Amino acid sequence: MNILILGSGGREHALAWKMAASPLADKLYCAPGNAGITRDAECVALDVADHKAVIAFCQQAKIDLVVVGPEVPLCAGIVDDLEKAGIKAFGPSKWAARLEGSKGFTKDLCKANKIPTAAYERFKGAGAAKDYVRQHGAPIVVKADGLAAGKGVVVAETIAEAEAAIDMMFDGGLGQPAWEIVIEDCLVGEEASFFALCDGESAIQLASAQDHKRVGDGDKGPNTGGMGAYSPAPIMTPEMNQRVMDEIILPTVRAMKAMGAPYKGVLFAGLMITKDGPQLIEYNVRFGDPETQVLMLRLMSDLVPALLAARDGQLKNFDLRWYPDAALTVVMAAKGYPGAYQKRTLIEGLDEAAQVDGVEIFHAGTIAKIGDARIYANGGRVLNICARGKNVGEAQRRAYAAIDKIKWPEGFCRRDIGWQAIAREK
């Protein structure tokens, strides 16, 4: 098979690394890719937003399967356009991608189908939203309805913070004015990430993970796209996993089918595990980043047949095998992230770091100059230093041993990824 992956981050590098090992993958492409992905796939300079250009490349390169990484092209309907052109694509339709593209849509679906989630209301104006906040008090959660690159959620500790978030979202602080916001109760518990493959009719559980969204050690500072993750999530016991499938994932799949928008692809549920059980915080309609990096390290089975089975509606009798090991990834970012940062800084020592036992390095924001084999930073989150181990503690030690061999004065990372799991292990 000829396979094309769309995207350029650490998630796409992890997918490329895993799919390159499949005997089904004759030729692997990635558009636009990054400097690390070139080791596993041929990178193609395509604008993922230009659906006609993507289709033309697929026809020219005889692509048998397209795997879409990021949420923006999914919500823009790239899977619909590829399928109309006779090209198999892994991912949800534009209609089904509303599970991530509209928080209000997802909350209404949960309410109608008794899927456990926080109580909420939807607002199209700041006045009514602020009245609601004053009546309910804080802490309270304010969410912009559409896609916001992980920045559209504010957990407000005070009424003043909530009102400021409402103004920010309606005034265009996320790039463009929000047309609607969702305000919901603040859930109390432990967060976890849960992944399932869906084929429109049924779903199978993948693995669980926990990530670190805050930029600083001790989970301090502003939110980011993710500074690290580990798998499995200790709080996700076999019983809790089954509850998530029975109470959240499968009712969602049934509801989407009933409304004529069958969900095919990976469903990433952000959960809060409360004293009453799992509650849905939000859905993402694609593999997570950096969670995919640890999932791919733990996946024993071939990924490609699983993606095909999801697209073809054949998951009912499908099964996947996982290594019992834990996996952990530490994100190395450019100093200043998630604010302003410098680009085109030299990174050295990657080959030495990759020699550490159990370590795999996935690139995100990297670039290589023509005629220059060296690697340069070209983004905020730049590298994913990943490791497997018999437990999270061993995986963490290996990842940081590798990081200590990397020479990148303009970069930084958190030094406590996995602390919750390691505290449990002790």
Secondary structure in CASP SS format (residue, H / E / C, confidence):
PFRMAT SS
TARGET T0000
AUTHOR 0000-0000-0000
METHOD secondary structure of the structure
MODEL  1
M C 1.00
N E 1.00
I E 1.00
L E 1.00
I E 1.00
L E 1.00
G E 1.00
S C 1.00
G C 1.00
G H 1.00
R H 1.00
E H 1.00
H H 1.00
A H 1.00
L H 1.00
A H 1.00
W H 1.00
K H 1.00
M H 1.00
A H 1.00
A C 1.00
S C 1.00
P C 1.00
L C 1.00
A C 1.00
D C 1.00
K E 1.00
L E 1.00
Y E 1.00
C E 1.00
A E 1.00
P E 1.00
G C 1.00
N C 1.00
A C 1.00
G C 1.00
I H 1.00
T H 1.00
R H 1.00
D C 1.00
A C 1.00
E E 1.00
C E 1.00
V C 1.00
A C 1.00
L C 1.00
D C 1.00
V C 1.00
A C 1.00
D C 1.00
H H 1.00
K H 1.00
A H 1.00
V H 1.00
I H 1.00
A H 1.00
F H 1.00
C H 1.00
Q H 1.00
Q H 1.00
A C 1.00
K C 1.00
I C 1.00
D C 1.00
L E 1.00
V E 1.00
V E 1.00
V E 1.00
G C 1.00
P C 1.00
E H 1.00
V H 1.00
P H 1.00
L H 1.00
C H 1.00
A C 1.00
G C 1.00
I H 1.00
V H 1.00
D H 1.00
D H 1.00
L H 1.00
E H 1.00
K H 1.00
A C 1.00
G C 1.00
I C 1.00
K C 1.00
A E 1.00
F E 1.00
G C 1.00
P C 1.00
S C 1.00
K C 1.00
W C 1.00
A C 1.00
A C 1.00
R H 1.00
L H 1.00
E H 1.00
G H 1.00
S C 1.00
K H 1.00
G H 1.00
F H 1.00
T H 1.00
K H 1.00
D H 1.00
L H 1.00
C H 1.00
K H 1.00
A H 1.00
N C 1.00
K C 1.00
I C 1.00
P C 1.00
T E 1.00
A C 1.00
A C 1.00
Y E 1.00
E E 1.00
R E 1.00
F E 1.00
K C 1.00
G C 1.00
A H 1.00
G H 1.00
A H 1.00
A H 1.00
K H 1.00
D H 1.00
Y H 1.00
V H 1.00
R H 1.00
Q H 1.00
H H 1.00
G C 1.00
A C 1.00
P C 1.00
I E 1.00
V E 1.00
V E 1.00
K E 1.00
A E 1.00
D C 1.00
G C 1.00
L C 1.00
A C 1.00
A C 1.00
G C 1.00
K C 1.00
G C 1.00
V E 1.00
V E 1.00
V E 1.00
A E 1.00
E C 1.00
T C 1.00
I H 1.00
A H 1.00
E H 1.00
A H 1.00
E H 1.00
A H 1.00
A H 1.00
I H 1.00
D H 1.00
M H 1.00
M H 1.00
F H 1.00
D C 1.00
G C 1.00
G C 1.00
L C 1.00
G C 1.00
Q C 1.00
P C 1.00
A C 1.00
W C 1.00
E C 1.00
I E 1.00
V E 1.00
I E 1.00
E E 1.00
D E 1.00
C C 1.00
L C 1.00
V C 1.00
G C 1.00
E E 1.00
E E 1.00
A E 1.00
S E 1.00
F E 1.00
F E 1.00
A E 1.00
L E 1.00
C E 1.00
D E 1.00
G C 1.00
E C 1.00
S C 1.00
A E 1.00
I E 1.00
Q E 1.00
L E 1.00
A E 1.00
S E 1.00
A E 1.00
Q E 1.00
D E 1.00
H C 1.00
K C 1.00
R E 1.00
V E 1.00
G E 1.00
D C 1.00
G C 1.00
D C 1.00
K E 1.00
G E 1.00
P E 1.00
N E 1.00
T C 1.00
G C 1.00
G C 1.00
M C 1.00
G E 1.00
A E 1.00
Y E 1.00
S E 1.00
P C 1.00
A C 1.00
P C 1.00
I C 1.00
M C 1.00
T C 1.00
P H 1.00
E H 1.00
M H 1.00
N H 1.00
Q H 1.00
R H 1.00
V H 1.00
M H 1.00
D H 1.00
E H 1.00
I H 1.00
I H 1.00
L H 1.00
P H 1.00
T H 1.00
V H 1.00
R H 1.00
A H 1.00
M H 1.00
K H 1.00
A H 1.00
M C 1.00
G C 1.00
A C 1.00
P C 1.00
Y C 1.00
K E 1.00
G E 1.00
V E 1.00
L E 1.00
F E 1.00
A E 1.00
G E 1.00
L E 1.00
M E 1.00
I E 1.00
T E 1.00
K C 1.00
D C 1.00
G E 1.00
P E 1.00
Q E 1.00
L E 1.00
I E 1.00
E E 1.00
Y E 1.00
N E 1.00
V C 1.00
R C 1.00
F C 1.00
G C 1.00
D C 1.00
P C 1.00
E H 1.00
T H 1.00
Q H 1.00
V H 1.00
L H 1.00
M H 1.00
L H 1.00
R H 1.00
L E 1.00
M C 1.00
S C 1.00
D C 1.00
L H 1.00
V H 1.00
P H 1.00
A H 1.00
L H 1.00
L H 1.00
A H 1.00
A H 1.00
R H 1.00
D H 1.00
G C 1.00
Q C 1.00
L C 1.00
K C 1.00
N C 1.00
F C 1.00
D C 1.00
L C 1.00
R C 1.00
W E 1.00
Y C 1.00
P C 1.00
D C 1.00
A E 1.00
A E 1.00
L E 1.00
T E 1.00
V E 1.00
V E 1.00
M E 1.00
A E 1.00
A E 1.00
K C 1.00
G C 1.00
Y C 1.00
P C 1.00
G C 1.00
A C 1.00
Y C 1.00
Q C 1.00
K C 1.00
R C 1.00
T C 1.00
L E 1.00
I E 1.00
E E 1.00
G C 1.00
L H 1.00
D H 1.00
E H 1.00
A H 1.00
A H 1.00
Q C 1.00
V C 1.00
D C 1.00
G C 1.00
V E 1.00
E E 1.00
I E 1.00
F E 1.00
H E 1.00
A C 1.00
G C 1.00
T E 1.00
I E 1.00
A C 1.00
K C 1.00
I C 1.00
G C 1.00
D C 1.00
A C 1.00
R C 1.00
I E 1.00
Y E 1.00
A E 1.00
N C 1.00
G C 1.00
G C 1.00
R E 1.00
V E 1.00
L E 1.00
N E 1.00
I E 1.00
C E 1.00
A E 1.00
R E 1.00
G E 1.00
K C 1.00
N C 1.00
V H 1.00
G H 1.00
E H 1.00
A H 1.00
Q H 1.00
R H 1.00
R H 1.00
A H 1.00
Y H 1.00
A H 1.00
A H 1.00
I H 1.00
D C 1.00
K C 1.00
I C 1.00
K E 1.00
W C 1.00
P C 1.00
E C 1.00
G E 1.00
F E 1.00
C C 1.00
R C 1.00
R C 1.00
D C 1.00
I C 1.00
G C 1.00
W H 1.00
Q H 1.00
A H 1.00
I H 1.00
A H 1.00
R H 1.00
E H 1.00
K C 1.00
END
